[in-house]
Amino acid sequence: RSAAFRAAQEIGLVAMLRSGSYRAFAAALAGRPLKKKYGLQAIAYGAGDYAGPHTDHHPEEPEAVRGYLDMHLSFSTAAVRDQYLVYARTGHFTEMTEVTKSGLVTAYRLPFWHYTTPLRAKPKQDAKARRWVLLGTFLFDGTKDQGAR
């Protein structure tokens, strides 16, 4: 295991993200049953960091081909000016929302086209600007596609 994973375990982050209440919260947001096993990631954006356009589509994964849920918990330092999620509705990048509010919870039914803009720091605070995203990826339980995005 990596040093980052060990540190996350030591501070209780892994236990929180593997808790029944975290999974239940994701299921409540999804509005449908989720598989017991799910993936976790921790992402740190610094000044200038972004994710380019992508869909998170995994047609090679039979359980993910009809979509799945990503739930993000975001925490930003006071040095962050902004960062936006830009996403496609009806095939075009027409929607944009700020994602730097600390304690922000977002849930997405994937796949869909989206990207994040470069994280912008407040003046002269590049080194302190960070946005942490704690990400859970949940597959739907069952084979029937039961909901819309």
MDAnalysis code that builds the backbone (N, CA, C; Angstrom):
import MDAnalysis as mda
import numpy as np

u = mda.Universe.empty(447, n_residues=149, atom_resindex=np.repeat(np.arange(149), 3), trajectory=True)
u.add_TopologyAttr("name", ["N", "CA", "C"] * 149)
u.add_TopologyAttr("resid", np.arange(1, 150))
u.add_TopologyAttr("resname", ["ARG", "SER", "ALA", "ALA", "PHE", "ARG", "ALA", "ALA", "GLN", "GLU", "ILE", "GLY", "LEU", "VAL", "ALA", "MET", "LEU", "ARG", "SER", "GLY", "SER", "TYR", "ARG", "ALA", "PHE", "ALA", "ALA", "ALA", "LEU", "ALA", "GLY", "ARG", "PRO", "LEU", "LYS", "LYS", "LYS", "TYR", "GLY", "LEU", "GLN", "ALA", "ILE", "ALA", "TYR", "GLY", "ALA", "GLY", "ASP", "TYR", "ALA", "GLY", "PRO", "HIS", "THR", "ASP", "HIS", "HIS", "PRO", "GLU", "GLU", "PRO", "GLU", "ALA", "VAL", "ARG", "GLY", "TYR", "LEU", "ASP", "MET", "HIS", "LEU", "SER", "PHE", "SER", "THR", "ALA", "ALA", "VAL", "ARG", "ASP", "GLN", "TYR", "LEU", "VAL", "TYR", "ALA", "ARG", "THR", "GLY", "HIS", "PHE", "THR", "GLU", "MET", "THR", "GLU", "VAL", "THR", "LYS", "SER", "GLY", "LEU", "VAL", "THR", "ALA", "TYR", "ARG", "LEU", "PRO", "PHE", "TRP", "HIS", "TYR", "THR", "THR", "PRO", "LEU", "ARG", "ALA", "LYS", "PRO", "LYS", "GLN", "ASP", "ALA", "LYS", "ALA", "ARG", "ARG", "TRP", "VAL", "LEU", "LEU", "GLY", "THR", "PHE", "LEU", "PHE", "ASP", "GLY", "THR", "LYS", "ASP", "GLN", "GLY", "ALA", "ARG"])
u.atoms.positions = np.array([
    [0.837, -1.192, 0.000],
    [0.000, 0.000, 0.000],
    [0.881, 1.255, 0.000],
    [0.372, 2.320, -0.584],
    [1.146, 3.549, -0.694],
    [1.194, 4.292, 0.637],
    [2.149, 5.213, 0.743],
    [2.267, 6.045, 1.942],
    [1.006, 6.899, 2.115],
    [0.445, 7.376, 1.005],
    [-0.772, 8.192, 1.080],
    [-1.931, 7.372, 1.638],
    [-2.057, 6.115, 1.198],
    [-3.134, 5.260, 1.698],
    [-2.950, 4.986, 3.191],
    [-1.722, 4.719, 3.594],
    [-1.456, 4.473, 5.018],
    [-1.802, 5.702, 5.857],
    [-1.456, 6.881, 5.360],
    [-1.785, 8.118, 6.075],
    [-3.299, 8.290, 6.166],
    [-4.006, 8.001, 5.087],
    [-5.475, 8.100, 5.096],
    [-6.083, 7.126, 6.095],
    [-5.493, 5.944, 6.213],
    [-5.962, 4.982, 7.211],
    [-5.714, 5.496, 8.627],
    [-4.530, 6.045, 8.868],
    [-4.158, 6.518, 10.197],
    [-5.071, 7.621, 10.707],
    [-5.535, 8.482, 9.827],
    [-6.399, 9.585, 10.274],
    [-7.885, 9.230, 10.232],
    [-8.212, 8.005, 9.853],
    [-9.600, 7.556, 9.848],
    [-10.368, 7.857, 8.582],
    [-9.693, 8.387, 7.576],
    [-10.373, 8.739, 6.328],
    [-10.892, 7.508, 5.598],
    [-10.093, 6.463, 5.524],
    [-10.522, 5.241, 4.848],
    [-11.715, 4.633, 5.579],
    [-11.661, 4.610, 6.907],
    [-12.780, 4.061, 7.688],
    [-14.056, 4.860, 7.433],
    [-13.951, 6.185, 7.359],
    [-15.132, 7.008, 7.091],
    [-15.704, 6.697, 5.710],
    [-14.808, 6.602, 4.704],
    [-15.264, 6.369, 3.336],
    [-15.718, 4.931, 3.102],
    [-15.388, 4.033, 3.999],
    [-15.849, 2.642, 3.915],
    [-17.005, 2.367, 4.882],
    [-17.501, 3.388, 5.536],
    [-18.557, 3.189, 6.526],
    [-19.911, 2.915, 5.878],
    [-20.757, 2.247, 6.634],
    [-22.112, 1.976, 6.162],
    [-22.900, 3.255, 5.927],
    [-22.661, 4.281, 6.735],
    [-23.412, 5.529, 6.579],
    [-23.003, 6.264, 5.298],
    [-21.722, 6.200, 4.933],
    [-21.269, 6.817, 3.681],
    [-21.936, 6.133, 2.489],
    [-21.926, 4.806, 2.510],
    [-22.556, 4.035, 1.433],
    [-24.056, 4.279, 1.383],
    [-24.702, 4.341, 2.550],
    [-26.147, 4.602, 2.613],
    [-26.471, 5.993, 2.066],
    [-25.623, 6.971, 2.361],
    [-25.820, 8.325, 1.842],
    [-25.762, 8.305, 0.313],
    [-24.769, 7.604, -0.241],
    [-24.663, 7.494, -1.699],
    [-25.901, 6.821, -2.283],
    [-26.388, 5.764, -1.632],
    [-27.583, 5.067, -2.124],
    [-28.804, 5.981, -2.079],
    [-28.905, 6.800, -1.026],
    [-30.037, 7.733, -0.931],
    [-29.977, 8.753, -2.067],
    [-28.782, 9.248, -2.370],
    [-28.648, 10.197, -3.474],
    [-28.930, 9.534, -4.820],
    [-28.519, 8.275, -4.964],
    [-28.739, 7.548, -6.218],
    [-30.207, 7.197, -6.413],
    [-30.915, 7.002, -5.305],
    [-32.318, 6.610, -5.406],
    [-32.513, 5.183, -5.865],
    [-31.493, 4.360, -5.679],
    [-31.562, 2.969, -6.100],
    [-30.482, 2.179, -5.364],
    [-30.626, 0.863, -5.316],
    [-29.631, 0.044, -4.609],
    [-28.262, 0.092, -5.292],
    [-27.225, 0.028, -4.463],
    [-25.856, 0.029, -4.959],
    [-25.162, -1.269, -4.564],
    [-24.192, -1.672, -5.351],
    [-23.406, -2.850, -4.990],
    [-22.605, -2.554, -3.726],
    [-22.318, -3.612, -2.963],
    [-21.597, -3.443, -1.701],
    [-20.176, -2.931, -1.902],
    [-19.454, -3.498, -2.864],
    [-18.076, -3.073, -3.102],
    [-18.079, -1.814, -3.969],
    [-17.203, -0.878, -3.646],
    [-17.097, 0.349, -4.425],
    [-15.672, 0.884, -4.351],
    [-15.357, 1.743, -5.297],
    [-14.012, 2.302, -5.403],
    [-13.877, 3.626, -4.687],
    [-12.665, 3.924, -4.263],
    [-12.344, 5.185, -3.595],
    [-11.146, 5.838, -4.255],
    [-11.169, 7.170, -4.268],
    [-10.019, 7.946, -4.724],
    [-9.942, 9.212, -3.884],
    [-8.751, 9.737, -3.732],
    [-8.542, 11.071, -3.166],
    [-7.735, 11.845, -4.195],
    [-8.239, 12.998, -4.570],
    [-7.612, 13.817, -5.602],
    [-7.305, 15.181, -5.000],
    [-6.106, 15.691, -5.251],
    [-5.746, 17.042, -4.809],
    [-5.473, 17.900, -6.034],
    [-6.249, 18.960, -6.194],
    [-6.011, 19.934, -7.252],
    [-5.232, 21.092, -6.646],
    [-4.176, 21.520, -7.314],
    [-3.439, 22.724, -6.946],
    [-3.674, 23.787, -7.995],
    [-3.067, 24.944, -7.806],
    [-3.234, 26.043, -8.759],
    [-2.871, 25.574, -10.167],
    [-3.770, 25.792, -11.106],
    [-3.555, 25.419, -12.499],
    [-3.974, 24.009, -12.861],
    [-4.269, 23.171, -11.877],
    [-4.662, 21.784, -12.166],
    [-6.093, 21.719, -12.690],
    [-6.328, 20.801, -13.602],
    [-7.650, 20.609, -14.185],
    [-7.762, 19.187, -14.716],
    [-8.963, 18.795, -15.098],
    [-9.202, 17.525, -15.780],
    [-9.861, 17.865, -17.113],
    [-9.265, 17.415, -18.193],
    [-9.784, 17.711, -19.522],
    [-11.071, 16.964, -19.828],
    [-11.705, 17.267, -20.939],
    [-12.985, 16.648, -21.295],
    [-12.904, 15.125, -21.320],
    [-13.864, 14.501, -20.676],
    [-13.944, 13.036, -20.620],
    [-15.364, 12.617, -20.227],
    [-15.662, 11.333, -20.405],
    [-17.005, 10.835, -20.091],
    [-17.034, 9.867, -18.931],
    [-15.896, 9.295, -18.560],
    [-15.849, 8.218, -17.571],
    [-16.700, 7.032, -18.024],
    [-16.735, 6.791, -19.326],
    [-17.506, 5.677, -19.872],
    [-16.608, 4.446, -19.921],
    [-17.106, 3.330, -19.418],
    [-16.331, 2.095, -19.389],
    [-17.136, 0.945, -20.012],
    [-17.302, 0.964, -21.352],
    [-18.107, -0.086, -21.983],
    [-17.498, -1.476, -21.854],
    [-16.191, -1.535, -21.544],
    [-15.547, -2.839, -21.368],
    [-15.915, -3.488, -20.040],
    [-16.521, -2.716, -19.131],
    [-16.951, -3.218, -17.822],
    [-18.454, -3.490, -17.869],
    [-18.883, -4.752, -17.955],
    [-20.312, -5.048, -18.088],
    [-21.178, -4.410, -16.992],
    [-20.666, -4.311, -15.778],
    [-21.469, -3.741, -14.691],
    [-21.578, -2.218, -14.769],
    [-20.694, -1.565, -15.535],
    [-20.700, -0.110, -15.621],
    [-21.272, 0.410, -16.935],
    [-21.567, -0.475, -17.862],
    [-21.981, -0.049, -19.192],
    [-23.283, 0.771, -19.169],
    [-24.143, 0.540, -18.209],
    [-25.409, 1.296, -18.117],
    [-25.312, 2.475, -17.172],
    [-24.124, 2.764, -16.694],
    [-23.928, 3.912, -15.827],
    [-23.632, 3.505, -14.395],
    [-23.216, 4.479, -13.626],
    [-22.877, 4.274, -12.228],
    [-22.869, 5.633, -11.541],
    [-22.692, 5.626, -10.243],
    [-22.724, 6.863, -9.458],
    [-21.332, 7.202, -8.958],
    [-20.923, 8.444, -9.134],
    [-19.756, 8.994, -8.461],
    [-20.247, 10.015, -7.454],
    [-19.763, 9.908, -6.224],
    [-20.084, 10.897, -5.196],
    [-18.784, 11.555, -4.764],
    [-18.769, 12.883, -4.787],
    [-17.581, 13.661, -4.427],
    [-17.844, 14.439, -3.155],
    [-16.891, 14.420, -2.242],
    [-16.867, 15.328, -1.097],
    [-15.693, 16.265, -1.360],
    [-15.949, 17.572, -1.457],
    [-14.906, 18.537, -1.801],
    [-14.574, 19.437, -0.629],
    [-13.284, 19.697, -0.471],
    [-12.795, 20.579, 0.580],
    [-11.738, 21.478, -0.029],
    [-11.920, 22.793, 0.087],
    [-10.991, 23.749, -0.510],
    [-10.369, 24.620, 0.573],
    [-9.111, 24.984, 0.355],
    [-8.467, 25.918, 1.272],
    [-8.971, 27.328, 0.980],
    [-8.754, 28.227, 1.920],
    [-9.196, 29.622, 1.767],
    [-8.447, 30.332, 0.644],
    [-7.337, 29.767, 0.178],
    [-6.549, 30.385, -0.883],
    [-7.121, 30.142, -2.276],
    [-8.133, 29.306, -2.390],
    [-8.718, 28.994, -3.704],
    [-9.668, 30.111, -4.126],
    [-9.478, 30.587, -5.344],
    [-10.398, 31.579, -5.929],
    [-11.607, 30.872, -6.533],
    [-11.353, 29.903, -7.454],
    [-12.464, 29.170, -8.053],
    [-11.966, 28.013, -8.898],
    [-12.874, 27.134, -9.192],
    [-12.725, 26.050, -10.164],
    [-14.144, 25.652, -10.549],
    [-14.343, 25.338, -11.814],
    [-15.681, 25.037, -12.304],
    [-15.754, 23.652, -12.932],
    [-16.905, 23.037, -12.790],
    [-17.241, 21.836, -13.532],
    [-18.072, 22.297, -14.720],
    [-17.635, 21.928, -15.909],
    [-18.360, 22.235, -17.138],
    [-18.855, 20.904, -17.679],
    [-20.150, 20.848, -18.012],
    [-20.673, 19.559, -18.463],
    [-21.681, 19.727, -19.586],
    [-21.860, 18.623, -20.277],
    [-22.729, 18.611, -21.456],
    [-24.152, 18.222, -21.070],
    [-25.074, 18.947, -21.622],
    [-26.490, 18.602, -21.539],
    [-26.972, 18.546, -22.989],
    [-27.626, 17.478, -23.356],
    [-28.088, 17.239, -24.731],
    [-26.953, 17.334, -25.751],
    [-25.780, 16.813, -25.367],
    [-24.693, 16.689, -26.314],
    [-23.763, 17.878, -26.458],
    [-23.986, 18.958, -25.712],
    [-23.139, 20.145, -25.841],
    [-22.714, 20.640, -24.465],
    [-21.500, 21.185, -24.363],
    [-21.036, 21.779, -23.106],
    [-21.770, 23.097, -22.888],
    [-22.871, 23.042, -22.166],
    [-23.708, 24.228, -21.962],
    [-23.891, 24.598, -20.497],
    [-23.433, 23.754, -19.583],
    [-23.668, 23.979, -18.162],
    [-22.343, 24.146, -17.426],
    [-22.366, 24.996, -16.397],
    [-21.156, 25.222, -15.620],
    [-21.553, 25.536, -14.181],
    [-20.830, 24.948, -13.229],
    [-21.099, 25.214, -11.826],
    [-19.791, 25.241, -11.046],
    [-19.698, 26.123, -10.074],
    [-18.494, 26.208, -9.249],
    [-18.450, 25.015, -8.296],
    [-17.259, 24.453, -8.095],
    [-17.115, 23.264, -7.251],
    [-16.128, 23.472, -6.108],
    [-15.904, 24.719, -5.719],
    [-14.895, 24.981, -4.694],
    [-15.462, 25.352, -3.332],
    [-16.732, 25.227, -3.146],
    [-17.290, 25.467, -1.815],
    [-16.822, 24.340, -0.901],
    [-16.239, 24.673, 0.234],
    [-15.725, 23.634, 1.119],
    [-16.877, 22.867, 1.751],
    [-16.743, 21.553, 1.795],
    [-17.804, 20.701, 2.315],
    [-18.868, 20.386, 1.280],
    [-18.612, 20.710, 0.019],
    [-19.557, 20.465, -1.068],
    [-19.706, 18.971, -1.319],
    [-20.933, 18.520, -1.461],
    [-21.222, 17.138, -1.843],
    [-21.858, 17.188, -3.227],
    [-21.288, 16.425, -4.154],
    [-21.871, 16.322, -5.483],
    [-22.009, 14.848, -5.832],
    [-23.027, 14.536, -6.587],
    [-23.254, 13.163, -7.031],
    [-23.608, 13.211, -8.502],
    [-22.992, 12.308, -9.269],
    [-23.169, 12.276, -10.710],
    [-23.505, 10.873, -11.160],
    [-24.488, 10.771, -12.030],
    [-24.709, 9.499, -12.713],
    [-23.898, 9.559, -13.984],
    [-22.919, 8.710, -14.075],
    [-22.024, 8.669, -15.218],
    [-22.453, 7.553, -16.164],
    [-22.103, 7.591, -17.416],
    [-21.186, 8.534, -18.037],
    [-21.893, 9.790, -18.559],
    [-21.163, 10.873, -18.587],
    [-21.564, 12.087, -19.288],
    [-20.302, 12.907, -19.544],
    [-20.334, 13.732, -20.578],
    [-19.177, 14.547, -20.930],
    [-19.031, 15.682, -19.940],
    [-17.799, 15.867, -19.431],
    [-17.536, 16.937, -18.477],
    [-16.039, 17.213, -18.388],
    [-15.693, 18.337, -17.777],
    [-14.302, 18.651, -17.460],
    [-14.280, 19.670, -16.332],
    [-13.126, 19.809, -15.688],
    [-12.959, 20.871, -14.702],
    [-12.002, 21.899, -15.274],
    [-12.294, 23.157, -15.004],
    [-11.418, 24.244, -15.424],
    [-10.191, 24.275, -14.513],
    [-9.123, 24.933, -14.943],
    [-7.962, 25.043, -14.055],
    [-8.332, 25.724, -12.734],
    [-7.832, 25.169, -11.642],
    [-8.069, 25.766, -10.332],
    [-7.322, 27.093, -10.279],
    [-8.035, 28.139, -9.860],
    [-7.414, 29.455, -9.753],
    [-7.261, 29.808, -8.279],
    [-6.071, 30.289, -7.951],
    [-5.783, 30.719, -6.585],
    [-6.082, 32.207, -6.442],
    [-6.295, 32.626, -5.206],
    [-6.382, 34.055, -4.933],
    [-5.000, 34.656, -5.181],
    [-4.939, 35.964, -5.387],
    [-3.641, 36.585, -5.710],
    [-2.545, 36.215, -4.702],
    [-1.396, 35.815, -5.237],
    [-0.185, 35.497, -4.473],
    [-0.370, 34.348, -3.486],
    [-1.335, 33.423, -3.768],
    [-1.583, 32.303, -2.861],
    [-1.550, 30.952, -3.578],
    [-0.839, 30.893, -4.703],
    [-0.769, 29.648, -5.475],
    [-0.327, 28.461, -4.624],
    [0.687, 28.652, -3.800],
    [1.238, 27.534, -3.020],
    [0.253, 26.999, -1.983],
    [-0.678, 27.826, -1.537],
    [-1.640, 27.405, -0.504],
    [-2.967, 26.913, -1.076],
    [-3.184, 27.129, -2.356],
    [-4.470, 26.792, -2.977],
    [-4.555, 25.291, -3.240],
    [-5.535, 24.645, -2.618],
    [-5.786, 23.220, -2.815],
    [-7.279, 22.951, -2.756],
    [-7.700, 22.052, -3.620],
    [-9.059, 21.505, -3.536],
    [-8.910, 20.002, -3.473],
    [-9.378, 19.420, -2.382],
    [-9.350, 17.971, -2.191],
    [-10.702, 17.415, -2.572],
    [-10.696, 16.338, -3.334],
    [-11.927, 15.647, -3.706],
    [-11.810, 14.203, -3.218],
    [-12.726, 13.811, -2.342],
    [-12.829, 12.425, -1.893],
    [-13.927, 11.805, -2.725],
    [-13.581, 10.795, -3.486],
    [-14.459, 10.262, -4.531],
    [-14.800, 8.808, -4.258],
    [-16.101, 8.507, -4.247],
    [-16.586, 7.135, -4.183],
    [-17.258, 6.794, -5.496],
    [-16.931, 5.638, -6.056],
    [-17.535, 5.167, -7.304],
    [-18.375, 3.942, -6.993],
    [-19.673, 4.029, -7.259],
    [-20.637, 3.006, -6.877],
    [-21.337, 2.443, -8.105],
    [-21.284, 1.126, -8.256],
    [-22.033, 0.458, -9.306],
    [-23.455, 0.217, -8.830],
    [-24.398, 0.288, -9.736],
    [-25.789, 0.013, -9.397],
    [-25.982, -1.482, -9.198],
    [-26.822, -1.846, -8.244],
    [-27.113, -3.248, -7.975],
    [-28.308, -3.651, -8.815],
    [-28.123, -4.596, -9.701],
    [-29.197, -5.032, -10.606],
    [-28.822, -4.720, -12.031],
    [-29.481, -5.366, -12.948],
    [-29.147, -5.205, -14.354],
    [-30.076, -4.266, -15.085],
    [-31.219, -3.952, -14.500],
    [-32.175, -3.084, -15.175],
    [-31.790, -1.613, -14.972],
    [-31.791, -0.834, -16.022],
    [-31.524, 0.604, -15.938],
    [-32.781, 1.254, -15.358],
    [-32.673, 1.714, -14.108],
    [-33.863, 2.171, -13.380],
    [-34.007, 3.668, -13.253],
    [-33.200, 4.466, -13.888],
    [-33.373, 5.901, -13.665],
    [-32.671, 6.730, -14.716],
    [-33.016, 7.984, -14.730],
    [-32.404, 8.927, -15.656],
    [-31.343, 9.728, -14.914],
    [-30.529, 10.419, -15.660],
    [-29.474, 11.263, -15.052],
    [-30.083, 12.377, -14.265],
])
